[in-house]
Amino acid sequence: MIALVQRVREARVEVAGRVVGAIGAGALVFVCAEPADDDAAAQRLVAKLLKLRIFSDEAGKMNRSVQDVAGGLLIVSQFTLAADTSGGNRPSFTGAAPPAQGRALYERVLELARGSGLTVEAGEFGADMQVHLVNDGPVTIPLRT
């Protein structure tokens, strides 16, 4: 699985003008499943997200996880993370999982994250979404499981 994690002061996702998910301080996480991904990949991704030390401690060092700071997670599906531009200027998305598999793995990531006890919000799979965020830092971390 591919993820792009952004440390945020706040973030929200809108679909057709309505807010479908919003958090205060925490992490905005864009997620893309790939064809070879399975439940174990979803578990590894969520374990990494929960322990990723991207929040500052008293000394200003990135030494705390989203769990340590009791932050929120806004998890948004984004198949374009699998874009391949090696063949030209128009991206190919054949590296992304088929929609049914992508949806199932996205929903599994949400289920696992919600099991952490943190506030977990979500985008809407397959929808045209507008994502609003205040990136804190900025801190943006790519992950691949």
C-alpha positions in Angstrom: 0.0 0.0 0.0 1.1 3.6 -0.6 0.3 6.4 1.8 1.2 10.1 1.9 1.0 11.4 5.4 0.7 15.2 6.2 1.0 16.6 9.7 -1.9 19.1 9.9 -3.3 21.6 12.3 -6.7 20.9 10.8 -8.1 19.2 7.7 -11.5 18.5 6.1 -12.9 16.7 3.1 -15.9 18.0 1.2 -18.0 16.1 -1.4 -20.6 18.2 -3.3 -20.3 21.0 -0.9 -20.8 19.0 2.3 -18.2 18.1 4.8 -17.8 14.3 5.0 -14.8 14.3 7.4 -12.8 16.7 9.5 -10.2 16.7 12.2 -8.2 19.2 14.2 -4.5 18.6 14.8 -3.3 15.2 13.6 -2.5 13.6 10.3 -4.2 13.7 6.9 -3.4 10.4 5.2 -3.9 9.7 1.5 -4.1 5.9 0.9 -3.7 3.9 -2.3 -4.0 0.1 -2.6 -1.9 -1.8 -5.1 -2.9 -5.1 -6.8 -0.6 -7.3 -4.6 -1.9 -5.7 -1.4 -3.9 -7.7 1.2 -5.1 -7.5 4.8 -1.5 -7.9 6.1 -0.5 -4.8 4.1 -3.4 -2.8 5.6 -2.3 -3.9 9.1 1.3 -2.9 8.5 0.2 0.5 7.1 -2.0 1.3 10.1 0.7 0.1 12.6 3.2 2.4 10.9 0.7 5.3 10.9 0.0 5.0 14.6 3.7 4.9 15.5 5.2 7.3 13.0 7.0 10.0 15.0 6.2 13.2 13.2 5.0 15.3 16.1 7.2 17.5 18.2 8.3 16.9 21.7 9.2 19.6 24.3 12.5 20.1 22.6 11.0 20.6 19.2 12.2 17.3 17.9 9.8 15.0 15.9 9.7 12.4 18.5 6.0 11.8 19.1 3.4 9.8 17.3 -0.3 10.6 16.6 -1.1 8.4 19.5 1.3 10.2 21.8 -0.4 13.5 21.0 -3.9 12.1 20.9 -4.3 13.6 17.4 -6.9 12.8 14.8 -6.6 10.9 11.5 -8.3 11.9 8.3 -7.9 9.1 5.9 -8.7 9.7 2.2 -8.5 7.2 -0.7 -6.3 8.4 -3.5 -5.6 6.0 -6.3 -3.4 8.7 -8.1 -0.6 7.8 -5.6 0.1 4.8 -7.9 0.6 7.1 -11.0 3.3 6.0 -13.4 4.6 8.8 -15.6 7.6 6.9 -17.1 5.8 6.3 -20.4 5.0 10.0 -21.2 3.2 13.0 -19.9 -0.2 11.3 -19.2 -0.1 9.3 -16.0 -1.1 5.6 -16.0 -2.9 4.3 -13.0 -2.6 0.6 -13.8 -0.5 0.3 -10.6 -3.5 1.0 -8.5 -5.7 -1.9 -7.3 -9.0 -2.5 -9.1 -11.9 -0.4 -7.5 -13.5 -3.3 -5.5 -10.1 -4.3 -4.0 -9.2 -0.7 -3.4 -12.4 0.0 -1.6 -12.2 -3.1 0.6 -8.6 -2.3 1.6 -9.5 1.3 2.2 -12.4 0.3 4.5 -10.1 -2.2 6.3 -7.5 0.6 6.9 -10.4 2.7 8.4 -11.6 -0.2 10.5 -8.1 -0.8 11.9 -7.4 2.8 12.5 -10.7 3.3 14.4 -9.7 0.4 16.6 -6.9 2.5 17.9 -9.2 4.7 19.9 -8.2 7.9 18.1 -10.6 10.1 16.3 -10.7 8.8 12.7 -12.5 10.6 9.9 -12.7 9.6 6.3 -13.2 10.8 2.7 -15.6 9.1 0.4 -14.2 6.3 -1.8 -14.4 7.1 -5.5 -15.9 10.5 -5.0 -14.7 13.9 -6.4 -13.4 15.3 -3.2 -12.1 18.7 -2.2 -9.5 18.4 0.6 -8.7 21.5 2.7 -5.8 21.4 5.1 -3.4 23.5 7.1 -0.1 21.6 6.8 1.9 21.9 10.0 5.6 22.3 9.4 5.1 21.5 6.5 5.6 17.9 7.2 4.8 15.4 4.4 6.0 11.8 4.6 5.6 9.1 1.9 5.0 5.5 3.1 5.0 2.2 1.2 4.2 -1.1 2.9 
